[in-house]
Structure formats: structure tokens, C-alpha cells
Amino acid sequence: MVDFEPTKLAEALAKGQGEDSLMAVLEEIQTQYRYLPQDAMILVSERLGLPLSQVYSVATFYHAFSLVPRGEHTIHVCTGTACHVRGAVQVLNRLQTRLGVGPGGTTADRQFTLETVNCLGCCALGPVVVLDGDYQGRMTPKMVDRLLKRATTQLGEQP
């Protein structure tokens, strides 16, 4: 069971009552915990007076929600055609080696989640990696270490 901080959950549940507030409540919980813990969804169901199946339906429909813990930092690697032919696979392989996780995985310390996307719409800059919403174009495997170091330095840790 996840240890909930009463104030965090109270903040999320204060977003409203009933079906109309479900998205806002789930978004707040996702922001607070970086995923939707099962115990939190049960509590949301009870507090909002909604069937648990409806809460799960919304939580699993939208890609923005996760039912498993996510990292502090999210890395998206574009694997679209333009990025692929320019070396996205090598960049992805380097990230997987450095992080020890594959696409969709989160590091054991919950610092990084690695994702792939089919196209980011900036093909001229490929291969493209997005770290926490910050687009990095013309990535190479050698640039991966710098990218990870910058993220971990922001956390005050060593890569």
C-alpha cells in the first residue's frame, strides 16, 4: 500500500465532486505521485461516488495517466522514419544501456522513465530526444551522457 500524505490527497479531492471532477482529481494525483496508485483510485471512487470501473476506465484510456510509478524525469525518443534513419536506434540503445531500462521502463530509483514515440513533428532536427519537455535535436549516442548529467545535476546527484 502506498503511504498517502493526507494533505496531498485532500488537495486532489478538493478539485470537485462527482463525475465532472474526475479528470481534475486524477490529474492532481498523477502530478503528486507521478502515477495513479490503486489505493488512491479506490479512494477517489468512494469520495466522488463513482464506480471504481469508471475511474479505471478513465485512468487507462488517457496516455497521460500511468498505473505504474514514473520517474522524476521523462525521456521520449522519437523513432519516426526521419529520426530512425539518422540514428535514433543508436541513441535509444545508449539510453537503455545507461539507464538499465527499456522503452516504457522506469529506473529503480524512479529518477527516469524512458519512452519512445512515433513522431514528434520536428523531423528536420532528427534524431530528437525530449527530456521533460525540452527538445534536443541532432542527438548522438555521445550526447546522451551530457543529457543525463544535466538532469541529475538538477537533482543534486551524480549520474
Residue pairs with C-beta under 8 A, 6 or more apart in sequence:
1 39
2 33
2 37
2 39
2 40
4 37
4 39
4 40
4 43
8 32
8 33
9 29
9 32
9 40
9 43
11 28
11 32
12 25
12 28
12 29
12 32
12 40
12 44
13 25
13 43
13 44
13 47
13 48
15 21
15 24
15 25
15 28
16 24
16 25
17 48
17 49
18 48
18 49
18 50
19 48
19 50
19 54
21 48
22 44
22 48
22 50
22 54
22 55
22 58
23 58
25 44
25 48
26 36
26 44
26 55
26 58
26 59
26 65
27 64
29 36
29 37
29 40
29 44
30 36
30 64
30 65
30 66
33 40
33 69
34 66
34 69
34 70
34 71
34 72
34 110
35 65
35 66
35 67
35 68
35 69
35 70
36 59
36 65
36 66
36 67
38 67
41 52
41 55
41 56
41 59
42 52
44 50
44 55
45 51
45 52
45 54
45 55
48 55
58 65
59 65
59 67
60 67
68 106
69 106
69 110
70 106
70 110
70 113
71 106
71 107
71 110
71 111
71 112
71 113
72 110
72 111
72 112
72 155
73 111
73 112
73 113
73 131
73 132
73 151
74 112
74 113
74 115
74 130
74 131
74 132
75 95
75 99
75 112
75 113
75 114
75 115
75 129
75 130
75 131
75 147
76 115
76 116
76 117
76 120
76 129
76 130
77 83
77 88
77 91
77 92
77 95
77 103
77 114
77 115
77 116
77 117
77 127
77 128
77 129
78 88
78 116
78 117
78 118
78 119
78 120
78 122
78 126
78 127
78 128
78 129
78 130
79 88
79 89
79 92
79 116
79 117
79 118
80 88
80 117
80 118
80 119
80 120
80 123
80 126
81 119
81 123
82 123
82 124
82 126
83 119
83 120
83 123
83 126
83 127
83 128
84 127
85 126
86 126
86 127
86 138
87 127
87 139
87 140
87 141
88 126
88 127
88 128
88 139
90 140
90 141
91 127
91 129
91 139
91 140
91 141
91 143
91 144
92 103
92 116
93 141
94 141
94 144
95 114
95 129
95 144
96 102
96 103
96 114
98 144
98 145
98 148
98 159
99 105
99 107
99 112
99 114
99 148
100 107
100 108
101 107
101 112
101 114
102 114
103 114
103 115
103 116
104 114
104 115
105 113
105 114
106 112
106 113
106 114
107 113
111 151
111 152
111 155
111 157
112 148
112 151
120 128
120 130
120 135
122 128
122 135
122 137
125 135
125 137
125 138
126 137
126 138
127 138
127 139
128 135
128 136
128 137
128 139
129 135
129 136
129 139
129 144
129 147
130 136
131 147
131 150
131 151
132 151
136 143
136 147
139 147
145 159
148 159
149 159
152 158
152 159
153 159
